[in-house]
Amino acid sequence: MNIDWAAIGSVFGVSLVATVGLVALFTLGIKGLSARERATAQGNSAALAVTAAYLCFAGCTAAVAWGIHLIVAKA
């Protein structure tokens, strides 16, 4: 049996980057919703913060859906 260590390292690197990216994107979405709460408490408009938060959550959803698609397509 021959283990391709370079392929295992590549998979690990891509999964690490994808995980950190998704966590960062989701965190930005939560931060946008938090900004909305602060803006409404101060009586200001929060349309930009809400739009940015929804775009971040949509990006997370798209990335997860793409990952599921890759898994199902290979099965």
Backbone as a ProteinNet text record, in pm:
[ID]
protein_1_A
[PRIMARY]
MNIDWAAIGSVFGVSLVATVGLVALFTLGIKGLSARERATAQGNSAALAVTAAYLCFAGCTAAVAWGIHLIVAKA
[TERTIARY]
84.4	0	89.4	52.2	129.1	37.4	73.2	-7.5	47.4	-40.7	-0.8	-12.4	97.5	97.4	74.4	117.7	96	-52.7	-126.2	-270.5	-342.5	-299.3	-360.3	-333.6	-212.4	-179.8	-259.2	-278.7	-356.7	-502.1	-560.1	-698.1	-709.4	-611.2	-613	-604.8	-516.6	-502.1	-627.3	-688.1	-810	-923.7	-937.1	-1044.4	-1023.2	-898	-869.1	-904.1	-863.9	-894.2	-1045.2	-1113.5	-1258.5	-1329.5	-1284.7	-1346.5	-1325.8	-1203.5	-1174.8	-1251.5	-1259.5	-1334.2	-1482.1	-1542	-1684.6	-1710.7	-1624	-1641.1	-1628.9	-1532.7	-1515.3	-1636	-1686.4	-1802.6	-1925.7	-1945.9	-2059.4	-2044.4	-1921.7	-1896.5	-1927.4	-1892.4	-1925.9	-2077.7	-2148.6	-2294.4	-2352.4	-2302.1	-2347.8	-2313.1	-2195.1	-2154	-2246.4	-2289.1	-2383.5	-2518.1	-2564.4	-2691	-2676.1	-2559.5	-2532.9	-2531.6	-2475.4	-2474	-2616.8	-2700.6	-2841.2	-2906.8	-2880.3	-2938	-2891.6	-2762.9	-2711.4	-2771.2	-2785.2	-2838.1	-2984.7	-3062.8	-3203.8	-3220.1	-3129.7	-3135.8	-3104.9	-3019.6	-2985.4	-3079.8	-3170.9	-3266.2	-3215.3	-3107.6	-3051	-3096.6	-3073.6	-3106	-2996.7	-3037.8	-2942	-2952.3	-2994.3	-3014.9	-2884.7	-2776.3	-2649	-2600.2	-2613.7	-2569.6	-2651.5	-2781	-2867.5	-2836.5	-2816.3	-2782.8	-2650.9	-2551.3	-2421.8	-2434.6	-2513.1	-2533	-2600.9	-2704.1	-2774.5	-2685.5	-2599.4	-2506.5	-2404.7	-2359.1	-2266.8	-2333.5	-2456.8	-2528	-2558.7	-2587.4	-2610.2	-2481.4	-2368.5	-2240.1	-2210.6	-2241.7	-2223.7	-2313	-2437	-2530.3	-2483.1	-2434.3	-2385.1	-2262.9	-2172.7	-2052.7	-2088.2	-2180.9	-2223.4	-2295	-2381.8	-2453.2	-2355.3	-2253.1	-2153.5	-2076.2	-2041.4	-1972.8	-2057	-2186.1	-2277.2	-2287.7	-2294.9	-2301.1	-2176.5	-2060.1	-1936.4	-1936	-1986	-1990.2	-2087.4	-2205.3	-2307.5	-2266.7	-2203.7	-2164.2	-2056.6	-1975.1	-1868.2	-1917.6	-2035.2	-2084.6	-2134.8
-116.8	0	123.8	218.2	341.5	459.7	536	650.5	775.8	848.8	973.7	1087.3	1114.1	1213.5	1354.7	1382	1515	1539.4	1437.8	1452.6	1472.3	1399.5	1415.2	1555.4	1604.2	1740.1	1844.6	1820.7	1914.1	1918.6	1803.3	1796.9	1866.7	1844.3	1909.8	2061.1	2108.6	2253.4	2317.6	2255.1	2310.8	2309.8	2202.3	2196.7	2299	2321.4	2421.3	2561.8	2593.5	2725.8	2744.3	2640.8	2650	2668.8	2598.1	2610	2748.9	2797.1	2930.8	3036.7	3019.9	3115.4	3118.4	3000.6	2996.2	3055.7	3026.2	3083.3	3235.2	3285.3	3430.6	3495.2	3432.7	3486.6	3487.7	3379.5	3373.2	3476.3	3494.8	3594.1	3734.7	3763.7	3895	3913.6	3806.6	3814.4	3845	3778.2	3804.3	3947	3992.5	4129.6	4230.9	4201.2	4288.4	4296	4182.1	4183.6	4258.3	4248.8	4323.1	4473.2	4511.7	4653.5	4703.5	4616.5	4654.1	4683.4	4599.1	4619.7	4751.8	4781.8	4908	5027.1	5016.6	5128.5	5153.9	5048.6	5069.7	5122.5	5082.9	5134.6	5284	5329.8	5471.6	5549.2	5479.4	5545.6	5571.4	5504.8	5521.8	5409.6	5429.5	5327.1	5220.1	5097.3	4987.1	4904	4965.5	4890.7	4830.2	4903.3	4852.7	4734.4	4744	4636.1	4509.9	4525.1	4409.6	4346.7	4429.1	4376.9	4301	4355.6	4288.4	4156.6	4155.8	4033.1	3926.6	3964.2	3867	3815.6	3900.8	3855.6	3756.5	3781.7	3688.3	3553.3	3555.1	3430	3357.7	3433.1	3371.5	3308.3	3373	3315	3185.7	3183.2	3060.3	2948.8	2982.9	2883.9	2830.8	2919.4	2877.4	2786.8	2818.3	2736.4	2597.2	2590.9	2461.3	2381.3	2446.7	2377.7	2325.7	2403.5	2360.3	2239.4	2241.1	2127.1	2000.9	2015	1900.5	1850.7	1943.7	1905	1826.8	1871.1	1800	1658.4	1644.5	1512.9	1421.3	1471.6	1390	1355.9	1447.8	1424	1316.7	1302.3	1203	1064.4	1057.8	929.2	837.7
0	0	0	-84.2	-96	-62.9	36.3	78.6	11	-53.2	-119.3	-17.2	52.7	159.7	107	-14.4	-72.8	-94.7	-138.3	-158.8	-25.3	76.2	209.2	262.5	243.8	286.6	210.9	81.8	0.7	46.8	73	122	257.4	343.5	473.7	459.8	372.4	352.7	297.5	198.9	139.9	240.9	316.9	415.3	526.8	565	667.9	619.6	497.4	441.3	425	378.3	360.6	494.7	595.6	728.2	786.7	780.2	833.3	754.5	623.7	540.7	573.9	591.2	625.9	763.7	857.5	992.7	987.8	911.7	900.1	832.3	728	657.9	747.8	821.7	913.1	1025	1073.1	1177.7	1128.3	1003.4	947	937.3	906	903.1	1040.3	1141.1	1278.3	1318.9	1279.5	1312.1	1243.7	1120.7	1050.9	1121.3	1170.6	1244.8	1377	1437.7	1560.3	1532.2	1418.4	1381.4	1357.7	1304.2	1285.1	1419.7	1517.2	1650.2	1710.9	1696	1750	1676.4	1544.6	1466.6	1499.9	1514.5	1547.4	1689.8	1779.2	1915.6	1918.5	1824.8	1818.2	1727	1661.2	1573.7	1433	1392.6	1258.8	1166.6	1037.8	939.7	938.8	918.7	919.5	792.9	683.5	559.7	507.3	514.6	464.6	548.3	678.2	766.8	744	725.1	702.2	566.9	466.1	333.3	337.1	403.6	414.1	490.3	596.4	674.4	589.8	516	432.5	320.4	266	163	220.7	341.8	406.2	430.2	478.5	502.5	371.6	266.9	135.9	83.8	107	67.6	142.2	271.2	349.4	295.7	266.3	213.1	78.5	-6.2	-137.7	-124.5	-34.1	-15.3	36.8	130.9	183.8	76	-0.6	-108	-213.7	-245.8	-343	-289.6	-163.2	-101.7	-105.1	-74.1	-80.7	-224.1	-318.8	-459.4	-501.5	-456.4	-489.4	-431.2	-310.4	-247	-319.9	-352.1	-417.8	-560.4	-629.3	-769.1	-778.6	-675.3	-677.4	-633.5	-572.9	-520.7	-627.4
[MASK]
+++++++++++++++++++++++++++++++++++++++++++++++++++++++++++++++++++++++++++

